[in-house]
């Protein structure tokens, strides 16, 4: 007698589709991925994906990018228990470890940052603002950063992405990345605070 597949509750099924799609999009570029790829890996028919994501591939992808950002933020320590000088190397080391292990969430986020679709850009912009706010908390003990501080820290995020590209291209060592960030992030945060008071 063949085993019957367990029916999932709607929220559980939606989460299953997002988590499956996360790994599919991490392996393939957005424009190379078809819903059939996700359906096949999830063990469902394509119409079921449309049931949960009426906007099709794009709606599913936006949900995946939001989920990926959430997974990354959960990896970082923003508790405030340790001093900033200690949390920065810990968080950076954890982030670089994720890159070296081909973490699916990080792969999706880094791919999404290169897309020009307005809806994807909006998700990335919102997530970058949240990450910058977390950095303000970590570096400055500031839970209500000004627009100037957030702008400086979001600029750092863009700079950091370029540094990561250089590292992955073999132009920088991991130690050089760690040294660059250790010097640059506190300097950017401090400069943003000073500019805010100007």
C-alpha positions in Angstrom: 0.0 0.0 0.0 1.4 3.4 -1.1 2.2 5.9 1.7 -0.2 8.8 1.6 1.2 12.3 1.7 0.2 14.3 4.8 -2.0 17.3 4.1 -0.5 20.5 5.5 -2.4 23.3 7.1 -2.5 26.5 4.9 0.2 28.4 6.8 2.4 25.3 7.0 2.0 24.7 3.3 2.8 28.3 2.4 5.9 28.2 4.6 6.9 24.9 2.9 6.6 26.5 -0.5 8.7 29.5 0.6 11.4 27.4 2.1 11.6 25.1 -0.9 11.7 28.1 -3.3 14.5 29.6 -1.2 16.8 26.7 -2.1 15.7 26.7 -5.7 16.3 30.4 -6.2 19.6 30.1 -4.3 20.8 27.6 -6.9 19.5 29.4 -10.0 19.0 33.0 -11.0 15.5 34.5 -10.8 15.2 34.7 -14.5 16.3 31.1 -15.0 13.8 29.7 -12.5 10.4 28.5 -13.5 7.5 27.8 -11.1 7.6 24.2 -12.4 11.1 23.9 -10.8 9.7 24.9 -7.4 6.6 22.7 -7.7 8.7 19.7 -8.7 11.0 20.1 -5.7 8.1 20.8 -3.3 6.2 17.7 -4.6 3.2 19.7 -5.6 1.4 20.8 -8.8 2.0 24.2 -10.1 -1.6 25.4 -9.6 -1.1 25.0 -5.9 1.6 27.6 -5.9 -0.8 30.1 -7.6 -3.3 29.3 -4.9 -0.9 30.6 -2.3 0.8 33.2 -4.5 -1.7 34.5 -7.0 1.0 36.8 -8.5 2.9 33.7 -9.6 6.7 33.5 -9.6 7.2 37.2 -8.7 4.9 37.0 -5.7 6.6 33.9 -4.5 10.1 35.4 -5.0 9.2 38.5 -3.0 8.0 36.3 -0.1 11.3 34.3 -0.4 13.4 37.4 -0.3 11.6 38.7 2.8 12.0 35.3 4.4 15.7 35.2 3.5 16.3 38.6 5.1 14.5 37.5 8.3 16.7 34.4 8.5 19.9 36.5 8.1 18.8 39.1 10.7 18.1 36.2 13.1 21.8 35.1 12.8 23.1 38.5 14.1 23.5 39.5 17.7 21.7 42.7 18.4 21.0 42.0 22.1 23.2 44.7 23.4 24.7 42.4 26.0 28.2 42.6 24.6 30.1 45.8 23.8 30.1 46.9 20.2 33.8 46.2 19.8 33.0 42.5 20.6 29.7 42.1 18.7 31.1 43.4 15.4 33.8 40.7 14.9 31.4 38.1 16.1 28.6 39.1 13.7 31.0 39.6 10.8 32.6 36.2 11.4 29.1 34.6 11.4 28.2 36.4 8.2 31.3 35.4 6.4 30.9 31.8 7.5 27.4 31.9 5.9 29.0 33.0 2.6 31.7 30.3 2.8 29.1 27.6 3.4 26.9 28.8 0.5 24.0 29.7 2.8 20.8 29.7 0.8 19.3 32.8 2.5 22.4 34.9 1.9 22.7 33.7 -1.7 19.1 34.8 -2.4 19.6 38.2 -0.7 22.8 39.0 -2.6 21.2 38.0 -5.9 18.1 40.1 -5.2 20.2 43.2 -4.5 21.3 43.1 -8.2 17.8 43.0 -9.6 16.1 46.2 -10.8 12.5 45.2 -10.5 10.8 47.9 -8.5 9.0 45.5 -6.2 12.2 43.6 -5.4 14.0 46.9 -4.9 11.3 48.0 -2.4 11.7 44.8 -0.4 15.5 45.2 -0.3 15.2 48.9 0.6 12.9 48.0 3.5 15.2 45.2 4.7 18.3 47.4 4.4 16.7 50.0 6.6 16.0 47.4 9.2 19.5 46.1 9.1 20.9 49.7 9.4 18.7 50.2 12.4 20.2 47.1 14.0 23.6 48.3 13.2 22.8 51.7 14.9 21.7 49.8 18.0 24.9 47.6 17.9 27.4 50.4 17.2 25.8 53.4 18.8 23.4 52.1 21.3 20.8 54.2 19.4 17.3 52.7 19.1 15.9 55.7 17.2 18.6 56.6 14.7 18.1 59.7 12.6 17.8 59.8 8.8 21.4 60.9 8.6 22.7 58.0 10.7 20.6 55.5 8.8 21.8 56.9 5.4 25.4 56.5 6.5 24.9 52.9 7.7 22.9 52.0 4.5 25.8 53.4 2.5 28.1 51.1 4.5 25.9 48.1 3.6 26.4 48.9 -0.1 30.1 49.3 0.4 30.2 46.0 2.3 28.5 44.2 -0.6 31.3 45.4 -3.0 33.9 44.2 -0.5 32.2 40.8 -0.4 32.3 40.7 -4.2 36.0 41.4 -4.2 36.6 38.7 -1.7 34.5 36.1 -3.6 36.5 37.1 -6.7 39.7 36.2 -4.9 41.0 39.8 -4.8 40.8 40.0 -1.0 41.4 37.5 1.8 39.0 36.9 4.6 41.4 38.5 7.0 41.5 41.6 4.8 37.7 41.8 4.7 37.6 41.5 8.5 40.2 44.2 8.9 38.5 46.6 6.5 35.1 46.2 8.2 36.6 46.6 11.7 38.0 49.9 10.7 35.3 51.2 8.4 32.0 50.5 10.2 32.9 52.3 13.4 34.3 55.2 11.3 31.1 55.5 9.2 28.9 55.3 12.3 30.9 58.0 14.0 31.0 60.2 10.9 27.2 59.8 10.6 26.7 60.9 14.2 28.9 64.0 13.7 27.1 64.9 10.4 23.8 64.6 12.2 24.9 67.2 14.7 26.3 69.6 12.1 
